[in-house]
Amino acid sequence: MSRSEEGWLLLVHTVPPKPPYLRAKVMNRLTKLGALALKRSAYLLPATEDTLEDFQWLRQEICKEGGDAWVVEARFVAGFRDEEIRESFRAMRSADYRALAAEARALLDRARDEGSVEAPPTLEAERRRLLRRVEATRDIDFFHATERDEVEALMSTIERLVEPGSRKPARVPTRDELRSRTWLTRTGVKVDRMASAWLIRRFIDPAATFMFAAPENTSSVTNAVRFDMFEGEFTHDGNRCTFEVLLAVSGQGNDRGLAALAQIVHDLDLRDDRYQRPETSGVAALVDGIVSRFDDDHRRLAESAPLFDALYASLGGAAPRPTRPEQP
């Protein structure tokens, strides 16, 4: 049963004016729990055994200090839809991950600048401190914010640089092995995965079949090439998005149209405004339109393929070949 089917837990509380630290203490605790504020004194968590225990402990603390608190099992019938609530939780974690990604990129740049096999102890200490914060955020990322994968990819890259041999990277298939394969990625595809799927079909594996799985279920799929996902064969590498990583293995690295397209996808996916091409905002609007119109991932790939064909041609690429429609 999913969290949304299990329902929600609502903590409603009142805090006395004294002691003065109590309100700040309660707010700090709610932040660490990842609770969503509905009103000033009403906070929401997905209903699980762990979150119920967390709210019960917090209620006990509030009551011990002279306040009142109630923990309620909730199901929304009007005013909020479950998916709206999930998106609100994701939005909170997205902000956290963006801040963590900025710090991770800065640390990655430092690790690369060192360029030595034995990284200074300070780098390893900073990596561990940042990793603890990433893990704490992941613990309260109840509905998998999209920015989480970028942060995890950055941390994996940092770990390989700071502690060589600490983790065996995923084996990257050769070009000859990337023929008529099943390619697996996360559900809810957006610009990097749409563009990557287009690149795979057009330049790497014309007979590719695509599958989609929730992050917690990807391990059940075997013999698939994983892309744009944690520890996938092809995914974010430092400051490169998945499209850029795939372009490097496609044999088309000198293609002017693909190089320009990679810059657009990079800025849309990583949001660092590195290239600032004039086409980027228009592409963002078109991709957002596809995402808003279609929930089915196969349909998103099918609808976005002509967009990338046309964009590639306009950026100086070769005339597009017809692509095989994605089958539902």
MARGU-69877 format. One record per residue: x, y, z of N, C-alpha, C in turn; residue in one letter. Coordinates in steps of 0.2 Angstrom, whole numbers, plus 5000, padded with zeros to 4 digits. Layout:
<torfis>
X|Y|Z|X|Y|Z|X|Y|Z|A
...
</torfis>
This chain:
<torfis>
5004|4994|5000|5000|5000|5000|5004|5006|5000|M
5003|5011|4996|5007|5017|4995|5005|5022|5001|S
5010|5027|5002|5009|5031|5007|5002|5035|5007|R
5001|5037|5000|4995|5041|4999|4989|5037|5001|S
4989|5030|5000|4983|5026|5001|4982|5025|5009|E
4988|5025|5012|4988|5024|5019|4985|5031|5023|E
4986|5036|5019|4983|5043|5022|4988|5047|5025|G
4986|5051|5030|4991|5057|5032|4990|5057|5040|W
4995|5060|5043|4995|5061|5050|4995|5069|5051|L
4991|5071|5055|4991|5079|5056|4992|5080|5064|L
4997|5084|5065|4999|5087|5072|4996|5094|5073|L
4991|5094|5077|4989|5101|5079|4991|5103|5086|V
4994|5109|5087|4997|5110|5094|4996|5117|5095|H
4996|5119|5102|4996|5126|5104|5002|5126|5109|T
5006|5131|5109|5012|5132|5113|5011|5138|5118|V
5012|5137|5124|5012|5143|5129|5017|5148|5127|P
5016|5154|5129|5022|5160|5128|5028|5158|5132|P
5028|5155|5137|5033|5153|5141|5034|5146|5142|K
5040|5143|5142|5046|5146|5141|5047|5148|5134|P
5051|5154|5133|5051|5157|5126|5054|5153|5121|P
5059|5148|5123|5062|5144|5118|5058|5138|5115|Y
5052|5137|5118|5048|5131|5117|5046|5132|5109|L
5043|5137|5107|5041|5138|5100|5047|5136|5095|R
5052|5139|5096|5058|5138|5092|5060|5131|5092|A
5060|5128|5098|5062|5121|5099|5057|5116|5095|K
5050|5118|5095|5045|5114|5091|5046|5115|5084|V
5047|5121|5082|5048|5122|5075|5054|5119|5072|M
5060|5119|5076|5066|5115|5074|5065|5108|5073|N
5061|5105|5078|5059|5098|5077|5055|5096|5071|R
5050|5100|5070|5046|5099|5064|5049|5100|5058|L
5054|5104|5057|5058|5105|5051|5063|5099|5050|T
5065|5096|5056|5069|5090|5055|5065|5084|5053|K
5059|5084|5055|5054|5078|5053|5052|5079|5046|L
5053|5085|5043|5051|5086|5036|5043|5087|5036|G
5040|5089|5041|5033|5090|5041|5031|5096|5037|A
5025|5096|5034|5022|5101|5030|5017|5105|5034|L
5018|5112|5033|5014|5116|5037|5008|5118|5033|A
5002|5116|5036|4995|5118|5033|4993|5124|5036|L
4994|5125|5042|4992|5132|5046|4998|5133|5051|K
4998|5138|5054|5003|5140|5059|5004|5134|5064|R
4999|5131|5066|4999|5126|5071|4997|5119|5069|S
4997|5118|5063|4995|5112|5060|5000|5109|5055|A
5002|5103|5056|5008|5100|5052|5006|5093|5050|Y
5008|5092|5044|5006|5085|5040|5012|5081|5039|L
5012|5075|5040|5017|5070|5038|5013|5064|5034|L
5016|5060|5030|5013|5054|5027|5012|5049|5033|P
5007|5045|5033|5006|5040|5038|5010|5034|5038|A
5015|5033|5042|5019|5027|5043|5020|5026|5050|T
5023|5020|5052|5024|5019|5059|5029|5024|5061|E
5034|5025|5057|5040|5030|5060|5037|5037|5061|D
5033|5039|5056|5031|5046|5057|5026|5047|5063|T
5022|5041|5064|5017|5041|5069|5021|5042|5076|L
5027|5038|5076|5031|5038|5082|5034|5045|5083|E
5036|5048|5078|5039|5055|5078|5034|5060|5081|D
5028|5060|5078|5023|5065|5080|5021|5063|5088|F
5021|5057|5090|5019|5055|5097|5025|5058|5102|Q
5031|5057|5100|5036|5060|5104|5036|5067|5104|W
5035|5071|5099|5034|5078|5099|5028|5080|5103|L
5023|5077|5102|5017|5079|5106|5018|5078|5114|R
5022|5073|5116|5024|5072|5123|5028|5078|5125|Q
5033|5080|5121|5037|5086|5123|5033|5092|5124|E
5029|5093|5119|5024|5099|5120|5020|5099|5126|I
5017|5094|5127|5013|5093|5133|5017|5094|5140|C
5023|5091|5140|5027|5091|5146|5029|5099|5147|K
5029|5103|5142|5031|5110|5143|5025|5114|5144|E
5019|5111|5145|5013|5115|5146|5009|5117|5140|G
5010|5114|5135|5006|5115|5129|5001|5110|5128|G
4998|5110|5122|4993|5105|5120|4994|5103|5113|D
4993|5096|5112|4995|5094|5105|4990|5088|5104|A
4988|5087|5098|4984|5081|5096|4987|5078|5089|W
4987|5072|5089|4989|5068|5082|4983|5065|5079|V
4982|5067|5073|4975|5065|5070|4977|5061|5064|V
4973|5055|5062|4974|5052|5056|4969|5056|5051|E
4972|5058|5045|4968|5063|5041|4967|5060|5034|A
4962|5061|5031|4961|5060|5024|4957|5066|5021|R
4960|5069|5016|4957|5075|5013|4951|5073|5008|F
4946|5076|5009|4940|5075|5004|4939|5082|5000|V
4941|5087|5002|4940|5093|4999|4946|5098|5001|A
4948|5103|4996|4953|5108|4998|4960|5106|4996|G
4961|5100|4997|4968|5097|4994|4967|5090|4991|F
4971|5089|4986|4971|5083|4983|4978|5079|4985|R
4978|5073|4986|4984|5069|4988|4990|5071|4984|D
4989|5072|4977|4995|5073|4973|4997|5080|4974|E
4993|5085|4976|4995|5092|4977|4999|5092|4984|E
4997|5088|4989|5001|5087|4995|5008|5084|4994|I
5008|5079|4990|5015|5076|4988|5019|5081|4985|R
5016|5085|4980|5020|5090|4976|5023|5095|4981|E
5019|5097|4986|5021|5101|4991|5027|5099|4995|S
5027|5092|4997|5032|5089|5001|5039|5089|4996|F
5038|5087|4990|5043|5087|4985|5046|5094|4984|R
5042|5099|4984|5045|5106|4983|5049|5108|4989|A
5047|5106|4995|5051|5108|5001|5058|5104|5000|M
5058|5098|4998|5065|5094|4998|5069|5097|4992|R
5065|5099|4987|5069|5102|4981|5073|5107|4983|S
5070|5112|4987|5074|5118|4989|5080|5115|4993|A
5079|5110|4997|5085|5108|5001|5090|5105|4996|D
5088|5101|4992|5093|5098|4987|5097|5103|4983|Y
5093|5108|4981|5097|5113|4977|5102|5116|4980|R
5101|5118|4987|5107|5120|4991|5112|5115|4992|A
5110|5109|4993|5115|5104|4994|5119|5103|4987|L
5116|5103|4981|5119|5102|4975|5124|5108|4974|A
5123|5114|4976|5128|5119|4975|5134|5118|4979|A
5133|5116|4985|5139|5114|4989|5143|5108|4987|E
5139|5103|4984|5142|5097|4981|5146|5099|4975|A
5144|5103|4971|5147|5105|4965|5154|5109|4967|R
5153|5114|4972|5159|5117|4974|5164|5112|4977|A
5162|5107|4981|5167|5103|4984|5170|5098|4978|L
5166|5096|4973|5168|5093|4967|5174|5096|4964|L
5173|5103|4963|5178|5107|4959|5184|5107|4963|D
5184|5107|4970|5190|5107|4974|5193|5100|4973|R
5189|5095|4973|5192|5088|4973|5196|5087|4966|A
5193|5090|4961|5196|5089|4955|5202|5094|4954|R
5202|5099|4957|5208|5104|4957|5214|5101|4961|D
5213|5097|4966|5218|5094|4970|5222|5089|4965|E
5218|5085|4962|5221|5081|4956|5226|5076|4959|G
5226|5074|4965|5231|5069|4968|5227|5063|4970|S
5231|5057|4970|5228|5051|4972|5226|5051|4980|V
5230|5054|4984|5228|5055|4991|5225|5062|4992|E
5219|5062|4993|5215|5068|4994|5217|5071|5001|A
5218|5077|5002|5219|5080|5009|5213|5078|5014|P
5215|5077|5020|5210|5075|5025|5204|5080|5025|P
5206|5086|5024|5200|5091|5025|5195|5090|5020|T
5196|5087|5014|5191|5086|5009|5187|5080|5011|L
5190|5075|5013|5186|5069|5016|5182|5071|5022|E
5184|5075|5026|5180|5077|5032|5174|5081|5029|A
5175|5086|5024|5170|5090|5021|5165|5085|5018|E
5167|5080|5014|5163|5076|5011|5158|5072|5016|R
5161|5070|5021|5157|5066|5026|5152|5071|5029|R
5154|5077|5031|5149|5081|5034|5143|5083|5029|R
5145|5084|5022|5140|5085|5017|5136|5079|5016|L
5139|5073|5016|5135|5067|5016|5130|5066|5021|L
5132|5067|5027|5127|5067|5033|5121|5071|5032|R
5122|5077|5029|5116|5082|5027|5112|5079|5022|R
5115|5076|5017|5112|5073|5011|5107|5067|5014|V
5110|5063|5018|5107|5057|5021|5101|5060|5025|E
5102|5065|5029|5096|5067|5033|5091|5070|5029|A
5092|5073|5023|5087|5076|5019|5084|5070|5015|T
5087|5065|5013|5085|5059|5010|5080|5055|5015|R
5081|5055|5021|5077|5052|5026|5070|5055|5026|D
5069|5062|5025|5063|5065|5025|5060|5067|5018|I
5064|5064|5013|5061|5065|5006|5056|5059|5005|D
5050|5060|5007|5045|5055|5007|5043|5053|5000|F
5043|5058|4995|5041|5056|4988|5046|5058|4983|F
5052|5057|4984|5057|5057|4980|5057|5063|4975|H
5060|5069|4978|5060|5075|4974|5065|5074|4968|A
5064|5077|4962|5068|5075|4956|5075|5077|4957|T
5077|5083|4961|5084|5085|4962|5088|5080|4966|E
5085|5075|4969|5089|5071|4973|5094|5067|4969|R
5092|5065|4963|5096|5061|4959|5103|5064|4957|D
5102|5071|4956|5108|5075|4954|5113|5075|4960|E
5110|5076|4966|5114|5077|4972|5118|5070|4973|V
5114|5064|4973|5117|5058|4974|5123|5056|4969|E
5121|5059|4963|5127|5058|4957|5133|5062|4959|A
5132|5068|4961|5137|5072|4963|5141|5069|4969|L
5138|5066|4974|5141|5064|4980|5145|5057|4978|M
5142|5053|4973|5146|5047|4971|5152|5049|4967|S
5152|5055|4963|5158|5057|4960|5163|5059|4964|T
5161|5063|4969|5166|5066|4974|5169|5060|4978|I
5165|5055|4980|5168|5049|4984|5173|5046|4980|E
5172|5045|4973|5177|5041|4969|5183|5045|4968|R
5183|5052|4969|5189|5056|4968|5193|5057|4975|L
5189|5057|4980|5192|5058|4987|5194|5051|4990|V
5190|5046|4988|5192|5039|4991|5192|5035|4985|E
5198|5035|4981|5198|5030|4975|5197|5023|4977|P
5193|5019|4974|5192|5012|4975|5187|5011|4981|G
5184|5016|4984|5179|5015|4989|5173|5012|4987|S
5171|5014|4980|5165|5011|4977|5166|5009|4970|R
5164|5003|4969|5165|5000|4962|5159|5004|4957|K
5162|5008|4952|5157|5011|4948|5153|5006|4944|P
5147|5008|4941|5144|5004|4937|5148|5003|4930|A
5148|4997|4928|5151|4995|4922|5148|4999|4916|R
5152|5002|4912|5149|5006|4906|5149|5001|4900|V
5144|4999|4897|5144|4995|4891|5147|4998|4885|P
5150|4994|4881|5154|4996|4875|5148|4998|4870|T
5150|5002|4865|5146|5004|4859|5143|4997|4856|R
5146|4992|4855|5144|4986|4852|5138|4983|4857|D
5139|4984|4863|5134|4981|4868|5128|4985|4868|E
5128|4991|4865|5122|4995|4866|5118|4995|4859|L
5115|4989|4858|5111|4988|4852|5105|4984|4854|R
5099|4986|4852|5093|4983|4853|5092|4981|4861|S
5094|4986|4865|5094|4985|4872|5087|4988|4875|R
5086|4986|4881|5081|4989|4885|5084|4994|4889|T
5082|5000|4889|5084|5006|4893|5080|5008|4899|W
5082|5008|4905|5078|5009|4911|5079|5016|4914|L
5074|5019|4915|5075|5026|4919|5069|5027|4924|T
5070|5032|4928|5064|5033|4933|5058|5036|4929|R
5052|5035|4933|5046|5037|4930|5046|5045|4931|T
5041|5048|4927|5040|5055|4928|5046|5059|4924|G
5047|5056|4917|5053|5059|4914|5051|5067|4912|V
5057|5070|4912|5057|5077|4911|5063|5079|4906|K
5065|5085|4905|5069|5087|4900|5076|5082|4899|V
5079|5081|4904|5086|5077|4903|5084|5070|4901|D
5079|5067|4903|5077|5060|4901|5074|5060|4895|R
5070|5065|4893|5067|5065|4886|5072|5066|4881|M
5077|5071|4882|5082|5072|4877|5087|5066|4877|A
5088|5063|4882|5093|5057|4882|5090|5051|4878|S
5083|5050|4879|5080|5045|4876|5080|5046|4868|A
5079|5052|4866|5079|5054|4859|5086|5053|4857|W
5092|5055|4860|5098|5054|4858|5100|5047|4858|L
5098|5043|4862|5099|5035|4862|5096|5032|4855|I
5090|5034|4854|5086|5032|4848|5090|5034|4841|R
5091|5040|4841|5094|5043|4835|5101|5041|4834|R
5105|5041|4839|5113|5040|4838|5116|5034|4841|F
5113|5031|4846|5116|5025|4849|5113|5019|4848|I
5106|5018|4849|5103|5012|4849|5096|5013|4845|D
5096|5013|4839|5089|5014|4835|5084|5010|4837|P
5085|5004|4839|5080|4999|4841|5079|4999|4849|A
5081|5004|4852|5080|5004|4859|5073|5003|4862|A
5072|5000|4867|5065|4999|4871|5066|5003|4877|T
5061|5007|4879|5062|5010|4885|5057|5008|4891|F
5059|5007|4897|5055|5005|4903|5056|5011|4908|M
5051|5011|4912|5051|5016|4918|5049|5013|4924|F
5053|5015|4930|5051|5012|4936|5052|5017|4941|A
5048|5016|4947|5049|5020|4953|5056|5019|4956|A
5060|5024|4958|5066|5023|4961|5067|5017|4966|P
5062|5016|4970|5063|5010|4974|5062|5003|4971|E
5060|5003|4965|5058|4997|4961|5063|4995|4956|N
5068|4999|4955|5072|4998|4949|5077|4992|4949|T
5078|4990|4956|5082|4984|4956|5079|4978|4954|S
5073|4978|4953|5069|4972|4951|5070|4971|4943|S
5072|4976|4940|5073|4975|4932|5080|4973|4931|V
5081|4968|4927|5087|4965|4926|5089|4966|4918|T
5095|4965|4917|5098|4966|4910|5095|4972|4906|N
5094|4977|4910|5093|4984|4906|5099|4989|4907|A
5099|4993|4903|5104|4999|4903|5101|5004|4907|V
5103|5006|4912|5100|5011|4917|5103|5018|4915|R
5099|5023|4914|5101|5030|4913|5097|5035|4917|F
5101|5040|4919|5098|5046|4923|5095|5043|4929|D
5099|5039|4933|5097|5037|4939|5103|5035|4943|M
5102|5035|4950|5107|5034|4954|5111|5027|4953|F
5118|5028|4952|5122|5022|4950|5120|5019|4944|E
5117|5022|4939|5116|5020|4933|5122|5019|4928|G
5122|5016|4923|5128|5015|4918|5129|5022|4915|E
5123|5026|4914|5124|5033|4911|5120|5037|4915|F
5123|5042|4919|5119|5046|4923|5123|5053|4924|T
5121|5057|4928|5125|5063|4930|5132|5062|4932|H
5137|5065|4930|5144|5065|4932|5146|5071|4933|D
5147|5073|4940|5149|5080|4941|5144|5085|4939|G
5147|5090|4935|5143|5095|4932|5140|5093|4925|N
5140|5087|4923|5137|5085|4917|5131|5082|4918|R
5126|5084|4914|5119|5080|4915|5120|5074|4911|C
5115|5069|4911|5115|5063|4908|5115|5064|4900|T
5112|5069|4897|5113|5070|4890|5120|5071|4888|F
5124|5075|4892|5131|5076|4890|5135|5070|4891|E
5133|5066|4896|5137|5060|4897|5136|5055|4891|V
5130|5054|4889|5128|5050|4883|5131|5052|4877|L
5131|5059|4876|5134|5062|4870|5141|5060|4869|L
5145|5060|4875|5152|5058|4875|5153|5051|4872|A
5148|5046|4873|5149|5039|4871|5146|5038|4864|V
5142|5043|4862|5138|5042|4856|5142|5042|4849|S
5149|5044|4850|5153|5045|4844|5151|5051|4840|G
5147|5056|4843|5145|5062|4839|5147|5068|4843|Q
5153|5067|4846|5155|5073|4850|5156|5079|4846|G
5158|5079|4840|5160|5084|4836|5154|5087|4832|N
5148|5085|4833|5142|5087|4830|5139|5094|4833|D
5139|5099|4828|5138|5105|4831|5131|5106|4834|R
5126|5103|4830|5119|5103|4833|5118|5100|4840|G
5121|5094|4840|5121|5090|4847|5125|5094|4852|L
5130|5097|4851|5134|5101|4856|5129|5107|4858|A
5126|5110|4854|5122|5116|4856|5116|5113|4860|A
5113|5108|4858|5107|5105|4861|5109|5103|4868|L
5115|5100|4869|5118|5098|4875|5118|5104|4880|A
5120|5110|4878|5120|5116|4882|5113|5118|4884|Q
5108|5117|4880|5102|5119|4882|5099|5114|4887|I
5100|5108|4886|5098|5103|4891|5101|5104|4898|V
5108|5105|4897|5112|5106|4903|5109|5112|4908|H
5107|5117|4905|5105|5123|4908|5098|5122|4911|D
5094|5118|4907|5087|5117|4910|5087|5111|4915|L
5092|5107|4915|5092|5101|4920|5095|5103|4926|D
5101|5106|4925|5105|5108|4931|5104|5115|4934|L
5100|5119|4930|5098|5126|4932|5104|5130|4935|R
5110|5130|4931|5115|5134|4934|5117|5139|4929|D
5113|5140|4923|5114|5145|4918|5121|5146|4916|D
5124|5140|4915|5131|5140|4912|5131|5143|4905|R
5127|5141|4901|5127|5143|4894|5123|5148|4891|Y
5117|5149|4894|5112|5154|4893|5111|5155|4885|Q
5109|5150|4882|5108|5150|4875|5101|5154|4874|R
5100|5157|4869|5093|5161|4868|5087|5156|4867|P
5089|5150|4865|5083|5145|4864|5081|5142|4870|E
5084|5143|4875|5083|5138|4881|5076|5140|4884|T
5074|5146|4885|5067|5147|4888|5062|5144|4884|S
5062|5145|4877|5057|5142|4873|5057|5134|4873|G
5062|5131|4874|5062|5124|4874|5059|5122|4881|V
5061|5126|4886|5058|5125|4893|5050|5125|4893|A
5048|5130|4889|5040|5130|4889|5037|5125|4885|A
5040|5122|4880|5038|5117|4876|5038|5110|4880|L
5044|5109|4883|5044|5103|4887|5039|5103|4893|V
5039|5109|4896|5034|5109|4902|5027|5108|4899|D
5025|5110|4893|5019|5109|4890|5018|5101|4889|G
5023|5098|4887|5022|5090|4886|5021|5087|4893|I
5025|5089|4898|5024|5086|4904|5017|5087|4907|V
5014|5093|4906|5008|5095|4909|5002|5091|4906|S
5003|5090|4899|4998|5087|4895|4998|5079|4896|R
5003|5076|4897|5004|5069|4897|5007|5066|4903|F
5003|5062|4907|5006|5058|4913|5010|5052|4911|D
5008|5049|4905|5012|5043|4903|5019|5044|4900|D
5024|5041|4903|5031|5042|4901|5032|5040|4894|D
5029|5035|4891|5030|5033|4884|5027|5039|4880|H
5022|5041|4881|5019|5047|4877|5023|5053|4878|R
5026|5054|4883|5030|5060|4884|5036|5059|4879|R
5039|5053|4879|5045|5052|4874|5043|5053|4867|L
5037|5050|4865|5034|5051|4858|5033|5058|4856|A
5030|5062|4861|5028|5069|4859|5035|5073|4859|E
5040|5072|4863|5046|5076|4863|5050|5074|4858|S
5050|5068|4855|5055|5067|4849|5055|5071|4843|A
5049|5073|4841|5049|5078|4835|5051|5085|4837|P
5050|5087|4844|5053|5093|4846|5061|5093|4846|L
5064|5088|4848|5071|5087|4848|5074|5087|4841|F
5070|5083|4836|5072|5083|4829|5072|5090|4826|D
5067|5094|4827|5067|5100|4824|5072|5105|4827|A
5073|5104|4834|5078|5109|4837|5085|5107|4835|L
5086|5100|4834|5093|5098|4832|5094|5101|4825|Y
5089|5101|4821|5090|5103|4814|5091|5111|4814|A
5088|5114|4818|5088|5122|4818|5095|5124|4821|S
5098|5119|4825|5105|5121|4828|5111|5119|4824|L
5109|5117|4818|5114|5115|4813|5116|5107|4812|G
5111|5103|4815|5112|5096|4814|5110|5094|4808|G
5111|5087|4806|5109|5084|4800|5101|5084|4800|A
5099|5083|4794|5091|5082|4793|5089|5076|4797|A
5084|5077|4801|5081|5072|4805|5079|5066|4801|P
5080|5060|4804|5078|5053|4801|5071|5052|4805|R
5067|5049|4802|5061|5047|4805|5062|5042|4811|P
5059|5043|4817|5061|5039|4823|5055|5034|4824|T
5056|5028|4826|5051|5023|4828|5047|5026|4833|R
5040|5026|4833|5036|5029|4838|5037|5024|4844|P
5037|5027|4850|5037|5024|4856|5030|5020|4858|E
5031|5014|4859|5025|5010|4860|5023|5010|4867|Q
5016|5011|4869|5014|5011|4876|5015|5004|4879|P
</torfis>
